[in-house]
Amino acid sequence: MDWSKIKTIFILTFLILDVYLLFQFMKIRDANKYEFITEASIEETLELNEISYKELPKAPIKDQYLSAKPKMFTKEDTEKLKDQIALLKEPSTTLQVKLDKPIALNTKFEAAELTSFVRDNVLYGDQYQFWKKSDKKNTIVYFQHYDNMTLYENLSGMITFQIDDKNQIVSYEQTYLEDIAKMTDKEEILPPLKALETLHQKGVLKSKSKITKVELGYSTLIQLAASQALAPTWRFVVNENESLYVNALEGQIIEFNNDENRDLE
């Protein structure tokens, strides 16, 4: 046995292995460097366009798709309401309610004025959060939430209070999503900085915009008559009066049909 040749073969083998490992290391290092440069370039691009934002939620964040179905209200539901008259064509996904005693509002409305009423007198009231007051429509809107995250602009999970000419709440309409369940396993979602980049690249986020709020919620991805699928969604409030939305798993910009819904009044 020629030990000299064997020794040479081992040396060559280890040299080849070392070169291969060095090559792999350089690839990983370059990839990480590229990711850093890419993220830095996003920040620089936004800065050059004078787009400012508060501290963003830190990655990685994981979430999943949800499924839900609109509740069919029945007479049994209406019997739980106190000092309220329910108008219901049984069964229906919309509950119309008239108050026996109107609720007077302060001239300068604060959401806290309705907190106890919604919690104690509205069906599933603890599962809704204040969204906005519209002086144009004389309404106050609440959206349902799940796991402390809002179901954005969901017509199947909302309360709309009607205000009369005396600045009193006289009635409301309610819809509700039930059997909310996880459809998929959790996976890492799009970082908010990448979502901002998408909004800017598509021309939706204008130069000199100021992002005043960033939060994660859910929006309707697929809607059928008896059910719907919900996707985790980034919401960016711009200049305190407009909301922009991005699907946090797939990266698409979400535009709701009613443009007025994007304004915060």
Helices and strands as residue ranges (DSSP letters): H 3-48, E 52-53, E 62-63, E 66-70, H 75-78, E 84-87, E 95-104, H 112-121, G 125-127, E 128-134, E 139-146, E 149-150, E 158-163, E 168-174, E 177-182, E 187-188, H 192-201, E 210-223, E 228-238, E 242-247, E 253-254, G 259-262
